[in-house]
């Protein structure tokens, strides 16, 4: 069989339970070589479980998970895998170069493979630094170098850009895009929706263990509310959510954001209900709001 | 499935050389951990030497019941204390820490076997155990001069290092299930009573009779007696048997907890 035609990741009819709690049910997805797929969903949607299955950390209960056609529970399969986890826990006593050399050897590569990976991740100058002295952004780039050093066919990135500034994010995704263009499949989870829209070829929305939507970022926004109405209001979010045309409401520092299908009707009723309505804005819906109206309860607090 | 499986071609030519390379990396990481942040092992190395110096000053002149030089017998008992504390604490606490920080998960999702990590931690602890014996030997030489031959000393070292492996298994078993803090507390809580009741600090002869009764059931006692037998030539088969039983039990517990390892 031609390896090139094998999906980088294939997940078919997967169900996963923790005792009585269903984490995933009937999940099908695939990542083709040279494709970047973003996995979106609120906490508890099953993203971490899915990553756990794809990395071989969890045993498949029902269905099939294959990395380049192989079982990720097998070490030989995991050689095709590069993983950036949320919590990498580098030993404080090791230097960056030692960490990446170790990752090379664990991936079945010579330790000398570390140098190009350090260069690729943009940390060639950090080689002799102890991991305890790294900033959050530097740690993520070390994690990236460790994921790239095995020359993987599938990259699994679990919230990889948390804590990175804009410049670092851009550099991170440029590196990933180069790998994707060279033929690696990429599956990432992120809660930064604009980022997913910018870097992913396809977005898969996971909610309560099920795929509730999948498509290109533009397809996903097209099938969802077309407008976001936001304003400072004296009536509460639940009351606004009950107004005609409102799909979902988020409140963000005293400001309510409403995803709406018919903003005109919504505005008429909202202005009637709240004479002190201020700072009104009507915008095109972003993927963030699309996600909320797809998966969220009618009223969600946005903490950030 | 065969066609699918054949797509997964190992990339290195030799799987075994790959595993050996992984083991080398794990040992190097374990050695560096102690070398670069020695605070963690400070007590394991310094305490036995400190106690040794104090007790050598107190009892060094006392006649030894076996007729053997007291300094020599103390080298065997304090050597047991030092080696056991390094081998019991270091691998166990290290693996508990790796579980807590997520570092063990990084290894688990890599293509390298997790057992290589575990083995690396045990092997990397051996040089520090050897360092404790060497420090004790140095103090002995200062205090009492050369009390045993080089050949006897080498036999003593080998007995202590090999005999401490069952304790490493016990430390790992705890480290596989408990947090780093709990592992440290628990292992110290079993180490010190065992050490005292086995006559490793003060000779059993000056301890109450009931302590001697307990000592028979402690692996540290049998390791110390086996170490002493290297100096005296006393029969040691019973002690070897006791240590083999200990190895079987702690090995089985470690294997069981390893199977249920929460990463």
Interface residues (C-beta under 8 A of the other chain):
Chain A: X1 X3 X6 X55 X56 X57 X66 X68 X69 X70 X74 X75 X76 X77 X78 X79 X80 X81 X83 X85 X86 X87 X88 X89 X90 X91 X92 X93 X94 X98 X101 X102 X103 X105 X106 X107 X108 X109 X111 X130 X146 X150
Chain B: X3 X4 X5 X6 X7 X8 X10 X11 X12 X18 X21 X22 X24 X25 X28 X29 X32 X33 X35 X36 X37 X98 X100 X101 X102 X103 X104 X105 X106 X107 X108 X109 X110 X111 X112 X113 X263
